[in-house]
Amino acid sequence: MQSKILGRTGLEVPIVSFGTAFLARVMGEDGHFLPGVDEDVGVENVVAAVEAGCTLIDTAPLYGNTASEKIIGRALRERFDLAEKCTVTTKVGRSGSEYDFSFDGVMQQVEGSQERLGLDAFDVLYIHDPMDFPMQQVMAKDGALGALRKLQDEGVVRFVGIAANDPDSNGPYIDTGEFDASVVPDAWSLLNRAADTFIFPGAEKHNVGIALATPLERGLLATGPLPGHSYVNRNFSQSVLDRVGRVKALCDDYGIPLVAASLQWCTRHPLIATAICGGRNKEETIQNAEAGSIEIPEAFWDDLEPLIQDWDQEHVVKVGKGNHR
């Protein structure tokens, strides 16, 4: 697995990391998730990810209403040899439909994450989805940032980050210079270059490490268009599907998996350290990880560039502000 440095944190991370927003969720044939989780499948997925080189695991109390953290904790307890190889990042401020960016709330949330994950300390903790709350409140000494600064002083966390599931909101937080890293969804992919406007200027100025979420656009950029398939929180126009089909054909001509081209195109950008993606099963997880190790010739990138387009909302409709993939 190739690796890069996560901005000013100095942490070396794999260019493909393991996202757990949908960990152990069961997907129906129509592309939508069924109720409940399969914990054993989740543990198997975590183990497969780390063994395949995805040694950075991204989670949050929100994911599965704390089920993701519990499953990761179980996996690392059962395979303590893998626990020494990986970094787990989690988030504060949001769990399910509940938001709490207060000092005391964040301190309690971190205690809960420590217990579920079986970890005493974290390399990075992110403030999660503060889009609809005043920035002054979130970043106050008696707010979420104040709590994370105290946890830094206590050695519980090394670096603090921002993970707003909306580029319009993520950008201003990055611009403050207070954050060492950021989880950035819905802003950079073969279909989306919004980060050029909203994210990259501030990240470059303050050397903020970017962990890119939704790089595969809910799976479309992993498999290419599938007849009759729907995508979580996405509604693609036929024009987009046709363009992705052309990208897939180019990949086939070169013998390169579409998923590898999609992920490595993202991490070729100097500001993006890692692309977060989650597999529905062990096989997908391993495939995603292997995508970070495939050698891709420069000639392919030259041929790919004319096919890349920044599609507007008319063509790539975000259905709500879904969780990171």
BELURNOR-V655661 format. One line per field, one symbol per residue. phi: phi as a letter, one per 30 degrees, with the letter a starting at -180 (. if undefined). psi: psi as a letter, one per 20 degrees, with the letter a starting at -180 (. if undefined). A space follows every 50 residues. Layout:
BEGIN
phi: ???
psi: ???
END
This chain:
BEGIN
phi: .dbbcdhddiddbddccccbdceidccdddicdcdibcdddddedddddd ddjddcccbaeddihiddddddedddddbdddedcbcccbbbjbbiccca cdedddddddeddedddicdbbdbbcdchdecbdeeddcddccddedddd ddddidbdbcbbbcdaedcdedddddidcdbbdcchbaadcabddecccd eddddchddccdchdchijedccidceidcbeibbddddddddddddddd edddicdedddddddddddddcdaccbccdaeddddddddddcddbdddd ddddedcdbdddddcbdddicdddc
psi: pqrrpmbihjppqqioroqkhkpjqpprhjjqqrqrqnhghgghggghgg hiimjoppaqhhoklihgggggggghghmhhhhiirppqarqhpocjppo krghggghghggggghikqhrqgppqpolkgkqphhghjrhjaghhghhg hghijhqgqqrpmplohhhgghghhhjiphrpporkipaiipkhhhghgh ghgggjlpppoprlijlkihjhhrpppjqrppkqnqrhggggghhhgggg ghhikpphhgggghggihphiohqppqqqhrgghghggghhiipppqhhg hghhgiipqnqrhhhnponamrrq.
END
